[in-house]
Amino acid sequence: MRTVDHAVETLYRPFIPPPLKHLAYAALADLFKFLPASKEKPQAIDIRQKLQIASWMSLWRIEMEKKSAFGLSHALEHNLGARYDIPHGITSCLTLAPVVALKAQSLSHEDKEWLAGALYYLCKPHTGSVEDDVLALSMDIQRCTWGSLLYCVTRRFDTHSDSLVDDLGLHSMLSEYHMPMEELPKIAEMSVEESSLDEPLLQKVVALLESIYS
């Protein structure tokens, strides 16, 4: 799931050239196909090899003038995982889908289009709206997360459709890791600062964390 996180955040991270974004699309197609297959057949070396190649395609080193987290999901994971002993991949399961839903509101139109384009590679139908396409991608990662619940209701989205996190049996909540709820604003503040985002997003990030708490 950490590799899925890398591929998705590659699609809207600043200064990533288009060829690398297309590699991220290819990675996502294979990850959504072969992660469930690997769960079913954990000893299948050929499947694991395809996942290793997808992992390679999902992340390329890019030199930045200013060091920052890979994206908001990664920034949240850095601050949650180390402090509360949450496994690396599980933090991706917790934060990625709601962050993608948040990005449907906050990204530039061009970056939304890059995220929405992932639906084609996952063989999923487009909704007719780039914002709704981004929310649909959030639902494909994990259904009915914060920000995409309204999409479920207003668009009559199938809340029982497949989603990657649930198919892998990796659904969890922050409260399972004995994190004090009063720490959420602090985690949000550190993550917004680490990912170099604007201050007005802070309250939305607090709400995002509250939605995955319990």
N, C-alpha and C positions, 0 to 999 in steps of 0.2 A: 504493500500500500504506500510505502514511502516513495517508491518509484512512480506510482500513479500521481502522487503529490508533485514530484519533480516535473512530470510531463505537463500537468495541468497548469502549474504556475509558470512554466516556460512560455505558455501561450499569451500571458499578459505582463510578464516581467519586462521592464524598460530595456531598450537597446539590444534585444535579442533579434538577430537577423532572420528573415523569413525561412531560409533553408532549414535552420534548426527547429523552427516551429513545425515544419512539415515532418521532421523526424519525430517530434513529440506526438503528432497525430498518429504516425505509424506505431509508435510505442503504445499509445493508448489502445489502439485497435487490438494489439496482441495481448496487452495486460488484461483487458476486459474479457478476452477469449480464453487465455491460458491460465490465469490465476484460479478461476473455478475448476478448470480441468486438472490443474496440479493438486488442488484439494481432493479431488476425486481419486487421482492416481499419483500419490506423493512420491512413488518410486520411479515414475516415468522420466527417464533422463532426457528424452527428446523434448518433452514439454518444458522441463526445467531449463534446457538450453535456450529455447525460444524466449523464455522469461528473462534469462541473462542478457540476451541480445536486446530485448525491449528495454531493460534497465540501462544498457549502454546508450541506446538511442534517446533516452529521456532526459539526459543531463550532460551538458558540455560546459567546460570551464570558459567563462567570459570575464576578461579583466574590466573592472569598473573603477572609475575615478574615486567613487565613494563606496566604502564597504557597507553593506546592509544585508538584512536577511533576504533569502531568495524570494520571498513574498509574504503576505500576511499570514497565511496558513503556517508557513515555516517559522515565522516569528513567534506565533502563539505556541507552537510545538516546542521551540527552544525553551520558552519560559515555563511551560507546563511540565515537560518531561523531566528535566533535571531537578526541579523543586519537589515534585510529588511522585517521583519514581514511576512514571508512566512509560511503558515501553515505546520505543521509537516509532514503530509502525502503527501502534494503537493511537498515538497522538494524531497521526494523519487521518485515521478513521473518524476521530472525534471532530476535527476542525475543518477538513477540506471541503466537504459538501456545504456547510453553512457559509464558509468564506466565499465559495463560488456563487451562492445565492446573494450574498452581499454585493459581490462584484457586478451583478445584474443592475444594481442601482448606481454604482460609483465609478465604473470604468468609462473611458472614452468609447465612442461608438466603434472605432477601429478595433480596440481590444476586445470589446464584446463580440464583434464579428469573428475574431480568432477563436474565442471560446465556443461560440455557437457552431463554428465549423467542425468541432469535434463530433457532433451528432452524426454527420455523414459517415465518418470513419467507424462509428459504433453501430452503423446500420440502423439508426433511429430516425424517425420522421421529424422534419422541421415543423414548427408551430405556426409560422407566418410572421413571427415577431422575434427580433434578435434578442430582446430582453427575456422573452419567454423561452427561447431556445437555451439561454444560459441557465435559467431556472430548471429546465428539463435536464440539462447536464448535471446540475446539482442533485436532482432526483435519481439520476442513473447511478451516481456515486453512492448516495444514501437517501432513501425516500423520506419525504415529509420532514425535512430539517427546517431550522429557522429560516424564514424568508421565502421558502418554497411551499409552505403549508397553504398560503393564500392561493398559490397557483393550483394546488390540488383541488381546492374548493371551487374557484371561479372558472377554471378550465375543465373541471371534471376529470382531472388527471387520475389515472388508475393508481390509487395509493397502494395497491397490492402487487404492482408490477415489480419485475426484478430490479434489484439494485446491488451493486458490487459488494459493499460492506456487509449487507445482510446475507447475501448469498455465501459469503465466506465465513459467516458466523462470528463476525468481529464487532457487532454493535455493543457499545458500552456508554457509560455516562461518567462525568467527572466525579460525581459523588462516590462512585465505587472506589476511588483512589484516595478517599479521606481528605480531600481538599476542602479547606474552610471556605464557605461561600463568600465571606467578607473579603477574601483575597482576590475576587474576580476583577474589581476595578483596578487594582495594582497590576495584575497580569495584563489587562487590556492596555493600560498606560505604557507599560514597558514594551509591549509588542508593537503598538502604534509608533512609538519612538524608534524602535529597532528597524522597522520596515519603512521608515521615512515617509509615513503617511500624514495627511493633514489632521490637525487636532479635531475638527468637527466630526470625524469618524469615530471618535473615542466612545461616545455613548452607544453607538450602534455595535461596536465591538463588545462592550459590556453586555448588551442585550444578547448578542450572539453566544457569549460564554454562559449566560444564564439559561439559554435554551438547551445547552448540552450538559447542564449540571445534574439534573435529575428528571 
